[in-house]
Amino acid sequence: MWAITRGGFNQKLFNLPKTLSRPLMASPNLVRVSSPAYSTGSPNHVPSKRVGTHNGSFHCGEALGCFMIRLTDKFSNSEIVRTRDPKVLEGLDAVLDVGGVYDPSQDRYDHHQKGFEEVFGHGFNTKLSSAGLVYKHFGKEIIAKELQLGEDHPDVQRLYLVIYKSFMEAIDAIDNGINQFDTDKPPRYVNNTHLSSRVGRLNLDWTDHDQSAEKENEAFQRAMALAGNEFLESVRFHVKSWLPARSIVMECVAERFNIDPSGEIMVLKRFCPWKLHLFELEEEMKVEPLIKYVLYEDERGKQWRVQAVGVSPDRFESRKALPAQWRGLRDDELTKGAGIPGCVFVHMSGFIGGNQTYEGALAMARNALKM
């Protein structure tokens, strides 16, 4: 299982599954480790490409970067070589998180060197880790494979940006020691459950009796599997759920004037996560006036909901809450007070209400706009 480098460093040469088509589980059995007969230089082996990273303690950045780069055509099924020997690194096909060089033309992706300030772009200004560098240069290819589309397809570009925002950027920031908030105040609580923290805990503990390079590399292989599995889960979630939901919301936004002449009421034809999509699409589609209420069917109770849109995705305040005189009322009392048949409830804050029928929910939204 081991190859000895010219500098005397132990290296682990191992292979991970090379496609996105099969679910990956964070298990020690996930990685297929090559035998000594198939180590580099064997006359019986046609060498695949080799990707290097440093040995010793590891972080999420290089573990995820090594996993992602092996999902590409160029480095599919490549061997991972862990060493700090400059002579060994020089002969490798790609090097991540070590070597002091960022040069994508030579497939060198380190971020520790003086003067390194590379960012993802597209409005993102967080300095990149080695994982972020791999994603910047190969992310579209990985996403395009999952979507089975060309890299220039708009959906590939859309997911390329949203996956960086929702998954990759935090890994870059943590790896580079960038605080989440611009404040000197201590955090109100400690969060050791995020991916970077969980990957870090896979390093050998100081109490472990076996501190060998072999055990260290086994831990790194588990780190690659953990980080890579969660990356693929994020990609697949956005392909399976996020992208279809965005398409539904976009269609409903475009049809809002068919619902009410004000253009301030939207009806979801099929319930899906809509809030973040709505804010983004309003800006993208230059929606004016902004949508105040969203109607959708609650299939569990076979009733309709009318929900006030928040002032922003992270605020509880509504752009136009349901009328104060309706809030806290239910059933017959609300039906009588609102003068609309079939009313079920209005929340005390006015952010949501219900009616037994679509027509009743629409009447509630229309009346609320006028009050």
C-alpha positions in Angstrom: 0.0 0.0 0.0 3.0 2.3 0.4 5.5 3.9 -1.9 8.7 5.4 -0.7 9.6 8.7 -2.3 13.1 9.8 -3.2 13.2 12.0 -0.2 12.2 9.2 2.2 8.6 10.4 2.7 5.8 7.8 3.0 3.0 8.4 0.5 -0.4 6.8 0.1 -1.4 6.1 -3.5 -5.2 5.6 -3.6 -8.1 5.8 -6.0 -11.7 7.1 -5.4 -14.8 6.5 -7.5 -14.4 8.7 -10.6 -18.0 9.4 -11.6 -20.9 11.3 -10.1 -23.4 8.6 -11.0 -23.0 6.5 -7.9 -23.8 7.7 -4.3 -20.7 8.1 -2.3 -20.7 7.1 1.4 -18.2 8.4 3.9 -16.7 5.0 4.7 -13.1 3.6 4.9 -14.1 1.1 2.3 -14.9 3.8 -0.2 -11.3 4.2 -1.3 -9.7 1.5 -3.4 -6.0 1.5 -2.4 -3.5 0.4 -4.9 -1.1 -2.4 -4.0 2.7 -2.1 -4.1 2.8 -3.8 -7.5 0.8 -0.9 -8.9 2.7 2.0 -7.3 4.4 4.5 -9.6 7.3 3.2 -11.5 6.1 -0.4 -11.7 6.8 -2.0 -15.1 3.4 -3.7 -14.9 1.4 -0.5 -14.5 0.5 2.1 -17.0 0.8 5.2 -14.8 -2.3 7.4 -14.4 -1.9 11.0 -13.5 -0.8 11.9 -10.0 -2.2 14.7 -7.8 -0.2 15.8 -4.9 -1.0 17.4 -1.6 0.9 17.7 1.7 1.1 15.1 4.4 0.7 15.8 8.1 -2.4 17.4 9.5 -5.1 18.2 7.0 -8.1 20.5 6.6 -11.3 20.4 4.6 -9.8 22.5 1.8 -7.3 20.0 0.5 -9.5 17.0 1.3 -12.3 18.4 -0.8 -10.0 19.7 -3.5 -8.4 16.3 -4.0 -11.8 14.7 -4.2 -13.2 17.3 -6.7 -10.2 17.3 -9.1 -10.7 13.5 -9.5 -14.2 14.1 -10.8 -12.7 15.9 -13.9 -11.8 14.3 -17.2 -8.3 15.4 -17.0 -7.6 13.9 -13.6 -10.1 11.1 -13.5 -8.9 8.0 -11.5 -5.6 9.8 -10.7 -3.5 8.8 -7.7 -3.2 11.1 -4.7 0.3 11.5 -3.4 0.8 13.1 0.1 4.2 14.6 0.6 6.1 17.8 1.2 9.2 16.8 -0.7 9.7 19.5 -3.4 11.4 17.1 -5.8 8.4 14.7 -5.7 5.9 17.6 -6.0 7.7 18.9 -9.0 7.1 15.7 -10.9 3.4 15.5 -10.2 0.7 16.4 -12.7 -1.2 18.6 -10.2 -0.4 19.9 -6.7 -2.9 21.2 -4.2 -2.4 23.2 -1.0 1.4 22.9 -1.0 4.3 24.1 -3.1 3.7 27.9 -2.8 2.5 28.2 -6.4 -0.8 29.2 -8.0 -0.6 28.6 -11.7 -3.6 26.9 -13.3 -1.8 26.5 -16.6 0.5 24.1 -14.7 -2.2 22.8 -12.4 -0.7 24.2 -9.3 -3.3 25.2 -6.7 -1.7 26.5 -3.5 -3.0 29.5 -1.6 -0.5 30.0 1.2 2.2 32.0 -0.6 2.8 35.7 0.0 0.8 37.9 -2.3 -2.0 35.4 -3.0 -5.3 37.2 -3.2 -7.3 35.1 -5.7 -11.1 35.2 -5.3 -13.9 33.4 -7.1 -15.2 36.6 -8.7 -18.9 37.1 -9.8 -19.3 39.4 -6.8 -17.6 37.1 -4.3 -14.6 38.5 -2.5 -13.5 35.7 -0.2 -10.0 34.5 -0.6 -9.9 31.0 -2.1 -8.6 27.9 -0.5 -7.2 25.0 -2.6 -10.8 23.6 -2.8 -12.0 27.0 -4.0 -9.3 27.1 -6.6 -10.2 23.7 -7.9 -13.9 24.6 -8.0 -13.2 27.9 -9.8 -11.4 26.1 -12.6 -13.3 22.8 -12.7 -16.6 23.4 -11.1 -18.5 24.0 -14.3 -17.3 20.7 -15.7 -18.4 18.8 -12.6 -21.8 20.4 -12.6 -22.3 20.0 -16.4 -21.6 16.2 -16.0 -24.3 16.0 -13.4 -26.8 17.9 -15.5 -25.7 16.2 -18.7 -25.5 19.6 -20.4 -22.7 21.6 -22.0 -20.6 23.9 -19.7 -22.0 26.9 -21.5 -25.6 26.1 -20.6 -27.3 28.8 -18.5 -28.4 26.2 -15.8 -24.7 25.1 -15.4 -23.7 28.7 -14.9 -26.6 29.3 -12.4 -25.6 26.2 -10.3 -21.9 27.1 -10.5 -22.7 30.4 -8.8 -25.3 29.2 -6.2 -23.2 26.2 -5.1 -20.2 28.4 -4.5 -22.4 30.7 -2.4 -24.2 28.0 -0.5 -21.4 25.5 0.0 -17.9 26.4 -1.2 -17.5 30.0 0.1 -17.7 28.9 3.8 -14.9 26.3 3.2 -12.7 29.0 1.6 -13.4 31.4 4.5 -12.7 29.0 7.3 -9.6 27.7 5.6 -8.2 31.2 5.3 -9.3 32.3 8.9 -11.9 34.8 7.7 -14.6 35.6 10.3 -18.2 35.3 9.3 -19.1 38.7 10.9 -17.3 42.1 11.0 -17.2 42.4 14.7 -14.7 42.1 17.6 -17.3 40.7 19.9 -17.0 37.0 20.8 -19.6 34.6 19.3 -22.7 33.9 21.4 -22.1 30.2 20.9 -19.6 27.7 19.5 -20.3 25.8 16.3 -18.2 22.7 15.8 -20.7 20.9 13.6 -19.9 22.4 10.2 -18.1 20.4 7.6 -14.7 22.0 8.1 -14.8 21.1 11.8 -15.9 17.6 11.2 -13.2 17.0 8.7 -10.7 18.4 11.1 -11.7 15.9 13.8 -10.7 13.1 11.5 -7.0 14.0 12.0 -5.2 11.6 14.4 -5.8 12.4 18.0 -2.7 13.0 20.2 -3.9 10.1 22.4 -3.8 7.6 19.5 -1.0 5.1 20.0 -0.5 4.6 16.3 0.7 7.9 14.8 2.2 6.3 11.7 2.0 7.8 8.2 -0.2 4.9 7.2 -2.8 5.8 9.8 -2.6 9.4 8.9 -3.3 8.7 5.3 -6.2 6.5 6.1 -7.6 9.4 8.0 -7.1 11.7 5.0 -8.9 9.2 2.8 -11.9 9.3 5.2 -11.7 13.1 5.1 -11.9 13.1 1.3 -14.9 10.8 1.4 -16.7 12.9 4.0 -16.1 16.2 2.2 -16.7 14.8 -1.2 -19.9 13.1 -0.3 -21.4 16.3 1.1 -20.2 18.3 -2.0 -22.0 15.8 -4.2 -25.1 15.9 -2.0 -25.1 19.7 -2.5 -24.8 19.4 -6.2 -27.5 16.8 -6.5 -29.8 18.8 -4.2 -29.5 21.8 -6.5 -30.0 19.7 -9.6 -33.0 17.8 -8.2 -34.7 20.4 -6.1 -33.4 23.9 -6.3 -33.3 24.3 -10.1 -36.9 22.9 -10.7 -38.2 25.1 -7.8 -36.6 28.1 -9.4 -38.3 27.3 -12.7 -41.7 27.0 -11.0 -41.3 30.3 -9.2 -40.1 32.1 -12.4 -43.2 30.9 -14.3 -45.5 32.0 -11.5 -43.9 35.5 -11.3 -44.3 35.9 -15.0 -48.0 35.1 -14.7 -48.8 37.3 -11.7 -50.8 39.9 -13.6 -53.1 37.1 -14.7 -54.0 36.6 -11.0 -54.6 40.2 -10.1 -54.2 43.5 -12.0 -52.0 44.9 -9.3 -49.3 42.3 -10.0 -48.7 42.0 -6.3 -50.2 38.6 -5.8 -48.5 35.4 -7.0 -50.0 31.9 -7.0 -47.8 28.8 -6.8 -49.1 26.2 -9.2 -47.2 23.6 -7.3 -45.8 24.1 -3.8 -42.1 24.3 -3.6 -39.4 26.3 -1.7 -40.0 29.8 -3.1 -38.8 32.5 -0.8 -35.1 32.8 -1.9 -36.0 32.3 -5.5 -38.6 35.0 -5.4 -36.2 37.6 -4.0 -33.6 36.7 -6.6 -36.0 36.6 -9.5 -37.6 39.9 -8.6 -34.2 41.6 -8.9 -33.3 39.6 -12.0 -36.6 40.2 -13.7 -36.9 43.8 -12.4 -40.3 43.1 -10.9 -42.3 46.3 -10.1 -44.3 46.6 -7.9 -42.8 44.0 -5.6 -45.0 40.9 -4.8 -46.8 41.2 -1.5 -48.6 37.9 -1.1 -48.0 34.3 -2.3 -50.9 31.8 -2.5 -50.4 28.1 -2.4 -52.4 25.0 -1.6 -51.7 23.1 1.6 -52.2 19.6 0.3 -52.1 18.0 3.8 -55.1 20.0 5.0 -56.6 20.5 1.5 -56.8 24.3 2.3 -55.2 27.3 0.7 -52.6 29.6 2.3 -52.0 33.3 1.8 -48.5 34.2 2.9 -47.1 37.7 3.2 -43.7 38.1 1.6 -40.9 39.2 3.9 -39.0 42.5 3.5 -35.8 40.3 2.9 -34.9 36.7 3.0 -33.4 37.0 6.5 -36.0 39.2 8.1 -39.3 38.3 9.8 -41.1 41.6 9.0 -43.5 41.4 6.0 -43.7 43.8 3.1 -47.4 44.1 3.9 -48.7 41.9 6.7 -52.3 40.7 6.7 -54.6 43.3 8.3 -54.3 43.8 12.1 -58.0 43.4 12.6 -57.8 39.8 11.2 -54.9 38.7 13.3 -55.5 36.0 15.9 -59.0 35.3 14.6 -60.2 31.8 13.4 -63.0 30.2 11.5 -66.5 31.8 11.9 -65.1 34.8 13.8 -62.6 35.5 11.1 -65.1 34.8 8.3 -67.5 37.3 9.8 -64.8 39.9 10.6 -63.2 39.7 7.1 -66.5 39.3 5.2 -64.9 36.5 3.2 -66.4 32.9 3.2 -64.3 30.0 4.3 -61.7 31.8 6.4 -59.7 29.4 8.6 -57.1 31.6 10.5 -54.7 34.5 10.4 -51.5 34.3 12.4 -51.0 36.8 15.3 -48.1 38.4 13.4 -50.1 38.7 10.1 -47.5 36.8 8.1 -49.8 34.0 7.0 -53.5 33.1 6.8 -55.7 30.3 5.5 -58.9 29.7 3.7 -60.8 26.6 2.7 -60.8 27.5 -1.0 -58.5 29.2 -3.6 -61.2 31.8 -4.2 -61.4 32.7 -0.6 -57.6 32.9 -0.2 -57.4 35.2 -3.3 -60.1 37.4 -1.8 -58.2 37.7 1.4 -55.1 38.8 -0.5 -57.0 41.3 -2.6 -58.8 42.8 0.4 -55.5 43.0 2.3 -53.9 45.0 -0.4 -56.5 47.6 0.0 -56.3 47.8 3.8 
